[in-house]
Amino acid sequence: MTRLIKAKKSLGQNFLIDQRVARRIIDAVFPLPTDIVIEIGSGTGALTRMLVERSGFVEAVELDQTLAHGLRSSINAENLAILTADALTLDWVKLITGAKAKLLSVRRADGDRTRVRIVANLPYYISTPILERLLALDRQLFDMTLMLQKEVADRITTGPGSKEYGYLSVMVQYFCNASKLFEVPPSAFLPVPRVQSAVISLTLREKPAVEVSDKSGFFALVRAAFAQRRKTILNNLKAARALEFSQPLESALKAASVAPQRRAETLSLAEFAALYTALHLS
């Protein structure tokens, strides 16, 4: 099916054709008969077919109508639903609720043991906004296994002190335990991309990595801190006119034990949380 379909550059399509890589991804996911797997960007079904064999129920989300039609024609399984939709505009709560009902309709399952899991091959240009949508679901998800451009995977999984560490690192690691599983060469795809890919695992934490009074305010602070990477955290936050603090910036930095000349890429999640708390003391 892959060789008969022309990839759409506008959708960032690169179809996985290496069955060894596909099997390695599925083995890493290790789906159980009680699991619901939501696959984003099913493409030609390289992962979908294997997921259907091992999962309780698979909800495949595919934006391309031609690909979605091809999947419906080529995969006949009672535990598969194929939704033609944009993952960026989906009502995810409604989708998850519906998937749980569908699981119960095809097999007996204990609702308390059902895990909702995400598997996706995400194009670079939508990886951050989709991650933001998925992370907002918090504990409604158990984990995510994602194939991304290697640079994005490195950015998500790295820690403070690295040049890759940034807003995306903090946002994901606030919600998840993140690890890079393995890299995937360009030859595993058709058409062959110009970039290296990597598969990462994100397991949702029982509770966030740090405690803050307001998540949206915390992430606004982190985003502002990374606004210009070459600037110090003091100068970046001084320039963030949209942010309002109840305490003077210099005093809050001192209270949080964060030297004003440091750059955001050196701060841990705990230090960001301490700074946010110090800035918003009433």
Backbone as CSV, one residue per row, in Angstrom:
resi,resn,N_x,N_y,N_z,CA_x,CA_y,CA_z,C_x,C_y,C_z
1,MET,0.823,-1.209,0.000,0.000,0.000,0.000,0.859,1.260,0.000
2,THR,2.009,1.220,0.724,2.862,2.401,0.854,3.346,2.914,-0.485
3,ARG,3.777,1.996,-1.379,4.380,2.424,-2.630,3.349,2.951,-3.630
4,LEU,2.080,2.690,-3.358,1.041,3.162,-4.258,0.527,4.532,-3.882
5,ILE,0.916,5.023,-2.722,0.411,6.300,-2.229,1.532,7.323,-2.225
6,LYS,1.245,8.482,-2.785,2.229,9.556,-2.810,2.115,10.357,-1.518
7,ALA,3.228,10.495,-0.824,3.228,11.238,0.434,2.944,12.712,0.182
8,LYS,2.199,13.316,1.090,1.868,14.738,0.985,2.841,15.544,1.830
9,LYS,3.628,16.360,1.143,4.640,17.153,1.836,3.996,18.118,2.830
10,SER,2.809,18.629,2.488,2.128,19.596,3.343,1.748,19.001,4.694
11,LEU,1.619,17.672,4.745,1.266,16.994,5.989,2.480,16.368,6.667
12,GLY,3.654,16.589,6.088,4.880,16.042,6.678,4.910,14.528,6.677
13,GLN,4.351,13.906,5.636,4.222,12.450,5.615,5.515,11.751,5.198
14,ASN,5.958,10.834,6.046,7.039,9.899,5.743,6.594,8.559,6.308
15,PHE,6.316,7.607,5.436,5.711,6.354,5.866,6.765,5.359,6.348
16,LEU,6.518,4.779,7.499,7.418,3.769,8.046,7.284,2.487,7.224
17,ILE,8.397,2.008,6.666,8.362,0.810,5.823,9.220,-0.328,6.384
18,ASP,10.012,-0.044,7.398,10.904,-1.052,7.969,10.147,-1.844,9.041
19,GLN,9.829,-3.096,8.742,9.054,-3.910,9.672,9.810,-4.205,10.965
20,ARG,11.132,-4.246,10.897,11.917,-4.485,12.111,11.774,-3.315,13.078
21,VAL,11.792,-2.112,12.531,11.603,-0.918,13.372,10.188,-0.899,13.940
22,ALA,9.203,-1.219,13.089,7.811,-1.248,13.546,7.645,-2.235,14.701
23,ARG,8.241,-3.417,14.546,8.126,-4.441,15.587,8.835,-3.988,16.861
24,ARG,9.949,-3.302,16.701,10.679,-2.823,17.874,9.858,-1.780,18.641
25,ILE,9.143,-0.940,17.916,8.274,0.049,18.569,7.153,-0.645,19.332
26,ILE,6.511,-1.617,18.686,5.414,-2.326,19.335,5.908,-3.105,20.553
27,ASP,7.074,-3.694,20.457,7.642,-4.411,21.603,7.925,-3.446,22.759
28,ALA,8.340,-2.219,22.418,8.595,-1.207,23.458,7.282,-0.781,24.124
29,VAL,6.240,-0.655,23.328,4.919,-0.301,23.875,4.402,-1.437,24.744
30,PHE,4.555,-2.667,24.264,4.079,-3.877,24.933,2.611,-3.739,25.328
31,PRO,1.733,-3.578,24.328,0.306,-3.410,24.635,-0.306,-4.683,25.199
32,LEU,-1.267,-4.516,26.091,-1.961,-5.628,26.719,-3.403,-5.704,26.216
33,PRO,-4.050,-6.855,26.353,-5.431,-6.999,25.890,-6.424,-6.079,26.605
34,THR,-6.000,-5.484,27.711,-6.871,-4.548,28.430,-6.574,-3.089,28.082
35,ASP,-5.619,-2.853,27.182,-5.203,-1.491,26.835,-6.017,-0.912,25.685
36,ILE,-6.287,0.389,25.793,-6.766,1.169,24.659,-5.568,1.930,24.110
37,VAL,-5.289,1.781,22.828,-4.192,2.501,22.189,-4.778,3.473,21.174
38,ILE,-4.462,4.738,21.331,-4.848,5.753,20.357,-3.617,6.050,19.510
39,GLU,-3.713,5.712,18.236,-2.585,5.924,17.325,-2.835,7.195,16.527
40,ILE,-1.913,8.130,16.608,-2.024,9.383,15.866,-1.180,9.277,14.605
41,GLY,-1.810,9.504,13.447,-1.095,9.433,12.180,-0.794,8.004,11.792
42,SER,-1.846,7.234,11.545,-1.676,5.806,11.250,-1.006,5.543,9.912
43,GLY,-1.092,6.510,9.000,-0.419,6.356,7.710,-0.901,5.151,6.944
44,THR,0.024,4.294,6.564,-0.324,3.092,5.794,-0.539,1.873,6.683
45,GLY,-0.486,2.067,8.007,-0.841,0.987,8.923,0.295,0.106,9.385
46,ALA,1.534,0.531,9.231,2.679,-0.297,9.635,2.604,-0.679,11.113
47,LEU,2.193,0.278,11.958,2.041,0.002,13.384,0.629,-0.464,13.721
48,THR,-0.346,0.041,12.974,-1.755,-0.254,13.274,-2.022,-1.746,13.292
49,ARG,-1.527,-2.459,12.285,-1.777,-3.901,12.185,-1.246,-4.651,13.399
50,MET,-0.056,-4.285,13.850,0.531,-4.953,15.010,-0.190,-4.568,16.296
51,LEU,-0.609,-3.312,16.387,-1.327,-2.864,17.578,-2.657,-3.602,17.725
52,VAL,-3.351,-3.787,16.608,-4.646,-4.469,16.622,-4.496,-5.895,17.139
53,GLU,-3.394,-6.542,16.794,-3.173,-7.929,17.195,-2.960,-8.081,18.701
54,ARG,-2.437,-7.026,19.336,-2.015,-7.181,20.735,-2.785,-6.314,21.726
55,SER,-3.546,-5.345,21.258,-4.234,-4.412,22.156,-5.690,-4.795,22.346
56,GLY,-6.292,-4.217,23.385,-7.719,-4.423,23.582,-8.539,-3.697,22.544
57,PHE,-8.214,-2.420,22.331,-8.909,-1.633,21.315,-7.957,-0.567,20.781
58,VAL,-8.012,-0.342,19.467,-7.163,0.658,18.812,-8.051,1.707,18.148
59,GLU,-7.813,2.951,18.513,-8.487,4.084,17.868,-7.427,4.769,17.009
60,ALA,-7.550,4.612,15.690,-6.568,5.185,14.764,-7.058,6.544,14.273
61,VAL,-6.264,7.570,14.495,-6.610,8.933,14.082,-5.738,9.300,12.891
62,GLU,-6.365,9.523,11.734,-5.626,9.821,10.505,-6.290,11.000,9.793
63,LEU,-5.507,12.039,9.555,-6.029,13.250,8.918,-6.284,13.055,7.427
64,ASP,-5.439,12.271,6.764,-5.517,12.079,5.317,-6.661,11.108,4.978
65,GLN,-7.665,11.599,4.271,-8.835,10.778,3.957,-8.473,9.572,3.095
66,THR,-7.536,9.744,2.166,-7.122,8.632,1.304,-6.501,7.511,2.128
67,LEU,-5.625,7.876,3.062,-4.989,6.876,3.918,-6.011,6.208,4.834
68,ALA,-6.919,7.001,5.393,-7.941,6.435,6.272,-8.808,5.424,5.519
69,HIS,-9.164,5.757,4.278,-9.960,4.838,3.458,-9.175,3.550,3.180
70,GLY,-7.879,3.697,2.902,-7.042,2.527,2.649,-6.959,1.613,3.855
71,LEU,-6.885,2.208,5.060,-6.835,1.401,6.279,-8.146,0.648,6.491
72,ARG,-9.247,1.320,6.239,-10.552,0.668,6.407,-10.699,-0.510,5.445
73,SER,-10.117,-0.368,4.260,-10.225,-1.424,3.250,-9.292,-2.592,3.527
74,SER,-8.154,-2.320,4.158,-7.124,-3.358,4.292,-7.069,-4.031,5.654
75,ILE,-7.667,-3.417,6.684,-7.636,-4.013,8.024,-9.063,-4.273,8.488
76,ASN,-9.373,-5.522,8.677,-10.704,-5.904,9.131,-10.595,-6.473,10.539
77,ALA,-10.886,-5.641,11.534,-10.751,-6.067,12.927,-11.828,-5.395,13.759
78,GLU,-12.466,-6.167,14.612,-13.547,-5.608,15.418,-13.038,-4.673,16.508
79,ASN,-11.752,-4.789,16.847,-11.198,-3.930,17.893,-10.444,-2.736,17.314
80,LEU,-10.847,-2.293,16.122,-10.225,-1.135,15.477,-11.291,-0.159,15.011
81,ALA,-11.104,1.117,15.340,-11.916,2.200,14.793,-10.977,3.197,14.140
82,ILE,-11.340,3.674,12.965,-10.487,4.615,12.232,-11.232,5.935,12.115
83,LEU,-10.646,6.959,12.657,-11.263,8.279,12.688,-10.481,9.225,11.787
84,THR,-11.160,9.806,10.808,-10.532,10.808,9.952,-10.678,12.161,10.639
85,ALA,-9.597,12.652,11.226,-9.679,13.874,12.020,-8.294,14.464,12.224
86,ASP,-8.282,15.706,12.637,-7.047,16.424,12.952,-6.803,16.317,14.453
87,ALA,-5.685,15.739,14.835,-5.375,15.545,16.256,-5.268,16.863,17.014
88,LEU,-5.032,17.957,16.294,-4.903,19.261,16.942,-6.247,19.867,17.323
89,THR,-7.330,19.405,16.700,-8.647,19.993,16.971,-9.628,18.996,17.568
90,LEU,-9.170,17.788,17.818,-10.027,16.743,18.381,-10.509,17.097,19.785
91,ASP,-11.708,16.613,20.119,-12.167,16.622,21.504,-11.618,15.346,22.137
92,TRP,-10.466,15.457,22.800,-9.766,14.273,23.285,-10.506,13.572,24.412
93,VAL,-11.178,14.326,25.253,-11.941,13.710,26.342,-13.068,12.859,25.773
94,LYS,-13.747,13.389,24.770,-14.831,12.641,24.122,-14.284,11.399,23.431
95,LEU,-13.138,11.530,22.778,-12.528,10.394,22.086,-12.179,9.271,23.063
96,ILE,-11.583,9.632,24.191,-11.190,8.628,25.184,-12.419,7.947,25.783
97,THR,-13.441,8.731,26.087,-14.675,8.159,26.638,-15.297,7.171,25.651
98,GLY,-15.320,7.561,24.372,-15.872,6.681,23.344,-15.057,5.418,23.163
99,ALA,-13.742,5.541,23.230,-12.865,4.374,23.067,-13.067,3.377,24.200
100,LYS,-13.282,3.866,25.406,-13.527,2.968,26.540,-14.826,2.191,26.337
101,ALA,-15.857,2.870,25.817,-17.125,2.187,25.549,-16.958,1.144,24.450
102,LYS,-16.155,1.470,23.434,-15.920,0.517,22.338,-15.148,-0.701,22.817
103,LEU,-14.194,-0.495,23.722,-13.445,-1.630,24.280,-14.396,-2.606,24.961
104,LEU,-15.314,-2.077,25.737,-16.264,-2.926,26.453,-17.212,-3.653,25.499
105,SER,-17.427,-3.071,24.318,-18.341,-3.698,23.362,-17.699,-4.877,22.625
106,VAL,-16.362,-4.921,22.591,-15.693,-5.996,21.850,-15.065,-7.049,22.757
107,ARG,-14.846,-6.703,24.020,-14.295,-7.703,24.942,-14.580,-7.305,26.376
108,ARG,-14.663,-8.305,27.239,-14.853,-8.025,28.651,-13.574,-7.412,29.207
109,ALA,-13.722,-6.321,29.899,-12.539,-5.651,30.443,-12.896,-4.963,31.752
110,ASP,-11.951,-4.961,32.652,-12.101,-4.264,33.923,-11.721,-2.808,33.702
111,GLY,-12.709,-1.926,33.830,-12.460,-0.508,33.561,-11.355,0.076,34.407
112,ASP,-11.187,-0.446,35.637,-10.151,0.078,36.524,-8.751,-0.311,36.060
113,ARG,-8.658,-1.360,35.231,-7.348,-1.812,34.761,-7.036,-1.301,33.357
114,THR,-7.988,-0.638,32.744,-7.791,-0.160,31.376,-6.819,1.022,31.352
115,ARG,-5.789,0.905,30.538,-4.831,1.998,30.358,-5.066,2.622,28.985
116,VAL,-5.089,3.944,28.951,-5.205,4.652,27.677,-3.810,5.113,27.284
117,ARG,-3.362,4.674,26.106,-1.981,4.877,25.702,-1.933,5.516,24.313
118,ILE,-0.932,6.333,24.087,-0.759,7.015,22.806,0.452,6.430,22.084
119,VAL,0.269,6.147,20.801,1.381,5.767,19.928,1.306,6.682,18.712
120,ALA,2.425,7.297,18.339,2.360,8.267,17.244,3.702,8.446,16.565
121,ASN,3.628,8.732,15.285,4.774,9.182,14.491,4.465,10.619,14.119
122,LEU,5.041,11.577,14.864,4.629,12.974,14.740,5.555,13.770,13.835
123,PRO,4.997,14.463,12.835,5.812,15.385,12.041,6.356,16.497,12.931
124,TYR,7.528,17.000,12.590,8.200,18.005,13.419,7.327,19.226,13.673
125,TYR,6.642,19.691,12.640,5.979,20.993,12.748,4.751,20.981,13.659
126,ILE,4.253,19.803,14.032,3.100,19.752,14.933,3.411,19.059,16.247
127,SER,4.645,18.667,16.462,4.965,17.881,17.652,4.691,18.655,18.940
128,THR,5.107,19.911,19.016,4.904,20.679,20.245,3.424,20.950,20.516
129,PRO,2.641,21.476,19.548,1.225,21.714,19.860,0.443,20.452,20.202
130,ILE,0.760,19.326,19.570,0.058,18.082,19.917,0.453,17.638,21.325
131,LEU,1.725,17.749,21.661,2.155,17.390,23.011,1.444,18.245,24.056
132,GLU,1.277,19.526,23.769,0.573,20.406,24.707,-0.868,19.945,24.903
133,ARG,-1.539,19.531,23.815,-2.914,19.034,23.923,-2.968,17.746,24.734
134,LEU,-2.033,16.846,24.487,-2.039,15.553,25.168,-1.669,15.676,26.646
135,LEU,-0.697,16.518,26.948,-0.287,16.687,28.336,-1.388,17.328,29.174
136,ALA,-2.246,18.114,28.529,-3.371,18.728,29.243,-4.356,17.674,29.754
137,LEU,-4.310,16.465,29.148,-5.183,15.375,29.601,-4.693,14.759,30.897
138,ASP,-3.410,14.971,31.198,-2.798,14.534,32.443,-3.035,13.041,32.684
139,ARG,-3.615,12.666,33.817,-3.695,11.261,34.209,-4.765,10.466,33.458
140,GLN,-5.460,11.089,32.511,-6.354,10.304,31.658,-5.547,9.378,30.750
141,LEU,-4.273,9.709,30.546,-3.369,8.875,29.766,-2.417,8.132,30.690
142,PHE,-2.021,6.943,30.272,-1.008,6.193,31.021,0.389,6.528,30.510
143,ASP,0.564,6.474,29.183,1.870,6.792,28.618,1.743,7.136,27.145
144,MET,2.860,7.578,26.574,2.949,7.908,25.149,4.259,7.358,24.607
145,THR,4.180,6.685,23.483,5.382,6.246,22.770,5.368,6.979,21.442
146,LEU,6.352,7.854,21.248,6.323,8.780,20.121,7.590,8.659,19.280
147,MET,7.411,8.687,17.955,8.544,8.790,17.052,8.587,10.225,16.551
148,LEU,9.738,10.862,16.768,9.906,12.282,16.477,11.226,12.508,15.755
149,GLN,11.393,13.701,15.237,12.711,14.089,14.739,13.689,14.015,15.916
150,LYS,14.881,13.492,15.674,15.843,13.250,16.749,16.096,14.506,17.584
151,GLU,16.197,15.662,16.945,16.469,16.894,17.681,15.352,17.204,18.674
152,VAL,14.109,16.918,18.273,12.975,17.156,19.176,13.002,16.145,20.322
153,ALA,13.311,14.885,19.999,13.405,13.851,21.029,14.482,14.204,22.054
154,ASP,15.620,14.694,21.577,16.703,15.090,22.477,16.268,16.255,23.357
155,ARG,15.528,17.188,22.757,15.072,18.362,23.503,14.123,17.959,24.632
156,ILE,13.288,16.964,24.366,12.300,16.529,25.353,12.947,15.773,26.513
157,THR,13.924,14.941,26.208,14.454,14.009,27.214,15.692,14.509,27.950
158,THR,16.289,15.614,27.505,17.528,16.085,28.121,17.266,16.821,29.429
159,GLY,18.316,16.966,30.228,18.209,17.669,31.500,18.887,19.021,31.469
160,PRO,18.820,19.794,32.563,19.419,21.126,32.609,20.931,21.071,32.378
161,GLY,21.437,22.132,31.762,22.860,22.216,31.457,23.178,21.850,30.033
162,SER,22.219,21.286,29.323,22.412,20.907,27.923,21.887,22.011,27.016
163,LYS,22.497,22.156,25.854,22.034,23.188,24.921,20.660,22.845,24.349
164,GLU,20.257,21.563,24.420,18.938,21.167,23.931,17.831,21.453,24.947
165,TYR,18.190,21.616,26.200,17.224,21.821,27.271,16.502,23.142,27.090
166,GLY,15.160,23.093,27.161,14.395,24.316,26.958,12.977,24.177,27.475
167,TYR,12.100,25.058,26.989,10.711,25.072,27.446,10.043,23.711,27.264
168,LEU,10.268,23.087,26.099,9.644,21.794,25.831,10.115,20.734,26.828
169,SER,11.390,20.757,27.181,11.937,19.819,28.168,11.209,19.971,29.501
170,VAL,11.077,21.211,29.955,10.452,21.473,31.249,8.986,21.075,31.230
171,MET,8.285,21.455,30.168,6.860,21.159,30.081,6.603,19.658,30.140
172,VAL,7.336,18.890,29.327,7.115,17.448,29.280,7.534,16.784,30.587
173,GLN,8.688,17.168,31.104,9.202,16.506,32.306,8.424,16.891,33.564
174,TYR,7.696,17.986,33.529,6.794,18.342,34.624,5.713,17.262,34.771
175,PHE,5.193,16.777,33.638,4.105,15.812,33.639,4.577,14.353,33.573
176,CYS,5.755,14.123,32.966,6.136,12.760,32.578,7.546,12.380,33.007
177,ASN,7.747,11.082,33.156,9.093,10.515,33.143,9.437,10.259,31.680
178,ALA,10.484,10.877,31.192,10.804,10.839,29.765,12.119,10.119,29.523
179,SER,12.133,9.258,28.494,13.380,8.576,28.131,13.411,8.326,26.625
180,LYS,14.614,8.395,26.065,14.786,8.079,24.635,15.084,6.596,24.518
181,LEU,14.308,5.899,23.687,14.442,4.458,23.562,15.482,4.059,22.528
182,PHE,15.343,4.581,21.297,16.311,4.254,20.246,16.126,5.214,19.076
183,GLU,17.143,5.258,18.226,17.102,6.116,17.047,16.688,5.299,15.818
184,VAL,16.100,5.987,14.846,15.596,5.336,13.635,16.230,6.031,12.429
185,PRO,16.893,5.283,11.541,17.562,5.905,10.398,16.557,6.361,9.335
186,PRO,16.934,7.317,8.503,16.053,7.792,7.435,15.604,6.681,6.486
187,SER,16.447,5.643,6.307,16.129,4.560,5.385,14.912,3.743,5.809
188,ALA,14.421,3.959,7.045,13.254,3.217,7.522,11.947,3.792,6.988
189,PHE,12.041,4.920,6.263,10.847,5.616,5.805,10.814,5.769,4.289
190,LEU,9.617,5.989,3.786,9.421,6.333,2.387,8.384,7.452,2.318
191,PRO,8.696,8.582,1.678,10.010,8.948,1.147,11.041,9.100,2.269
192,VAL,12.297,9.022,1.899,13.385,9.091,2.875,13.532,10.531,3.367
193,PRO,13.369,10.770,4.666,13.509,12.141,5.186,14.973,12.557,5.242
194,ARG,15.187,13.832,5.415,16.553,14.354,5.510,17.055,14.370,6.947
195,VAL,16.227,13.928,7.869,16.582,14.002,9.288,16.557,12.612,9.922
196,GLN,17.262,12.496,11.020,17.245,11.289,11.833,16.029,11.340,12.757
197,SER,15.462,10.189,13.056,14.320,10.127,13.973,14.707,9.369,15.232
198,ALA,13.868,9.477,16.247,14.085,8.741,17.490,12.741,8.431,18.122
199,VAL,12.704,7.335,18.857,11.494,6.923,19.573,11.695,7.211,21.049
200,ILE,10.711,7.880,21.656,10.794,8.203,23.076,9.594,7.629,23.821
201,SER,9.776,7.434,25.098,8.702,6.979,25.972,8.416,8.051,27.009
202,LEU,7.142,8.420,27.142,6.701,9.385,28.144,5.648,8.708,29.015
203,THR,5.976,8.470,30.274,5.031,7.865,31.203,4.514,8.941,32.144
204,LEU,3.204,9.119,32.180,2.620,10.167,33.010,2.902,9.899,34.481
205,ARG,3.325,10.916,35.185,3.618,10.802,36.609,2.312,10.711,37.428
206,GLU,2.407,10.091,38.588,1.258,10.064,39.501,0.879,11.480,39.919
207,LYS,1.887,12.312,40.107,1.671,13.735,40.360,2.813,14.487,39.701
208,PRO,2.634,15.774,39.382,3.687,16.525,38.690,5.025,16.478,39.425
209,ALA,6.087,16.690,38.672,7.441,16.604,39.228,7.680,17.635,40.325
210,VAL,7.028,18.806,40.207,7.154,19.857,41.213,5.764,20.419,41.499
211,GLU,5.626,21.054,42.647,4.333,21.611,43.041,4.336,23.121,42.848
212,VAL,3.366,23.611,42.074,3.197,25.052,41.872,1.721,25.389,42.040
213,SER,1.438,26.629,42.356,0.059,27.022,42.635,-0.788,27.141,41.373
214,ASP,-0.157,27.417,40.242,-0.912,27.600,38.996,-0.053,27.114,37.818
215,LYS,-0.500,26.055,37.159,0.301,25.463,36.084,0.496,26.427,34.919
216,SER,-0.579,27.086,34.496,-0.462,27.974,33.331,0.482,29.133,33.617
217,GLY,0.425,29.663,34.837,1.346,30.736,35.214,2.783,30.254,35.273
218,PHE,2.969,29.047,35.769,4.309,28.455,35.841,4.907,28.295,34.452
219,PHE,4.116,27.767,33.505,4.634,27.564,32.154,4.854,28.891,31.424
220,ALA,4.054,29.898,31.746,4.284,31.226,31.168,5.629,31.777,31.633
221,LEU,5.954,31.538,32.905,7.249,31.967,33.433,8.389,31.239,32.732
222,VAL,8.256,29.920,32.586,9.313,29.125,31.949,9.501,29.565,30.496
223,ARG,8.385,29.772,29.792,8.486,30.213,28.395,9.225,31.548,28.292
224,ALA,8.911,32.478,29.189,9.565,33.786,29.185,11.047,33.661,29.513
225,ALA,11.373,32.749,30.411,12.772,32.564,30.813,13.640,32.091,29.651
226,PHE,13.028,31.350,28.720,13.767,30.828,27.560,13.575,31.698,26.310
227,ALA,12.965,32.867,26.449,12.616,33.683,25.283,13.829,33.960,24.386
228,GLN,14.952,34.331,24.987,16.203,34.525,24.249,17.293,33.789,25.019
229,ARG,17.737,32.697,24.446,18.597,31.766,25.179,19.921,32.396,25.608
230,ARG,20.410,33.368,24.877,21.711,33.954,25.208,21.611,34.968,26.353
231,LYS,20.386,35.361,26.692,20.205,36.336,27.763,20.134,35.636,29.117
232,THR,20.468,36.362,30.184,20.349,35.832,31.538,18.867,35.718,31.903
233,ILE,18.603,34.935,32.925,17.215,34.792,33.353,16.670,36.130,33.864
234,LEU,17.513,36.922,34.499,17.079,38.240,34.965,16.618,39.102,33.802
235,ASN,17.409,39.172,32.751,17.057,40.039,31.618,15.849,39.521,30.843
236,ASN,15.740,38.192,30.702,14.575,37.650,30.002,13.290,37.948,30.768
237,LEU,13.307,37.791,32.070,12.087,38.030,32.849,11.776,39.519,32.972
238,LYS,12.797,40.349,32.975,12.561,41.800,32.954,11.846,42.223,31.674
239,ALA,12.164,41.528,30.586,11.574,41.876,29.280,10.181,41.291,29.095
240,ALA,9.741,40.434,29.992,8.436,39.770,29.856,7.338,40.667,30.411
241,ARG,6.916,41.617,29.599,5.945,42.623,30.038,4.590,42.020,30.396
242,ALA,4.251,40.900,29.799,2.929,40.310,30.025,2.820,39.621,31.388
243,LEU,3.960,39.338,32.016,3.941,38.648,33.299,3.828,39.647,34.446
244,GLU,3.039,39.284,35.447,2.889,40.108,36.640,3.358,39.324,37.854
245,PHE,4.214,39.952,38.644,4.754,39.299,39.835,4.343,40.093,41.075
246,SER,4.114,39.386,42.177,3.761,40.070,43.417,4.996,40.474,44.214
247,GLN,6.160,39.958,43.794,7.416,40.281,44.480,8.424,40.832,43.465
248,PRO,9.325,41.703,43.901,10.362,42.207,42.998,11.213,41.067,42.441
249,LEU,11.574,41.174,41.184,12.278,40.097,40.499,13.605,39.762,41.174
250,GLU,14.398,40.782,41.479,15.706,40.530,42.086,15.576,39.848,43.450
251,SER,14.588,40.286,44.223,14.370,39.683,45.544,13.933,38.233,45.429
252,ALA,13.065,37.941,44.454,12.578,36.580,44.260,13.705,35.652,43.819
253,LEU,14.562,36.126,42.934,15.706,35.321,42.502,16.592,34.965,43.695
254,LYS,16.818,35.940,44.569,17.638,35.698,45.758,16.947,34.695,46.678
255,ALA,15.630,34.846,46.872,14.886,33.946,47.758,14.879,32.513,47.226
256,ALA,14.899,32.376,45.903,14.891,31.048,45.280,16.301,30.488,45.100
257,SER,17.300,31.228,45.544,18.717,30.826,45.410,19.102,30.631,43.942
258,VAL,18.603,31.515,43.081,18.933,31.491,41.655,19.718,32.761,41.334
259,ALA,20.982,32.611,40.969,21.813,33.768,40.641,21.260,34.465,39.398
260,PRO,21.116,35.793,39.408,20.496,36.517,38.297,21.249,36.398,36.977
261,GLN,22.538,36.092,37.017,23.319,35.989,35.778,23.210,34.613,35.117
262,ARG,22.530,33.688,35.763,22.366,32.354,35.152,21.410,32.419,33.973
263,ARG,21.583,31.453,33.039,20.661,31.329,31.917,19.632,30.251,32.248
264,ALA,18.481,30.347,31.602,17.376,29.440,31.892,17.764,27.979,31.695
265,GLU,18.636,27.698,30.739,18.993,26.308,30.429,19.740,25.615,31.568
266,THR,20.149,26.378,32.595,20.852,25.780,33.730,19.924,25.473,34.904
267,LEU,18.669,25.906,34.830,17.755,25.736,35.948,17.015,24.402,35.890
268,SER,16.952,23.712,37.006,16.180,22.478,37.102,14.699,22.811,37.281
269,LEU,13.843,21.789,37.171,12.419,22.003,37.404,12.182,22.526,38.822
270,ALA,12.936,21.985,39.788,12.771,22.417,41.175,13.134,23.893,41.332
271,GLU,14.165,24.349,40.628,14.559,25.758,40.716,13.530,26.658,40.046
272,PHE,12.988,26.227,38.916,11.922,27.005,38.276,10.715,27.117,39.213
273,ALA,10.370,26.008,39.877,9.220,26.025,40.783,9.482,26.949,41.974
274,ALA,10.708,26.901,42.507,11.056,27.772,43.638,10.988,29.237,43.229
275,LEU,11.452,29.550,42.019,11.407,30.921,41.536,9.966,31.374,41.318
276,TYR,9.138,30.511,40.739,7.742,30.869,40.524,7.057,31.160,41.859
277,THR,7.314,30.313,42.846,6.707,30.499,44.163,7.180,31.809,44.808
278,ALA,8.481,32.090,44.695,9.035,33.315,45.279,8.465,34.567,44.614
279,LEU,8.181,34.491,43.325,7.657,35.636,42.590,6.185,35.893,42.898
280,HIS,5.496,34.880,43.432,4.049,35.019,43.640,3.653,34.892,45.098
281,LEU,4.584,35.174,46.010,4.233,35.202,47.420,3.326,36.394,47.700
282,SER,2.240,36.147,48.406,1.299,37.243,48.697,1.690,37.937,49.995
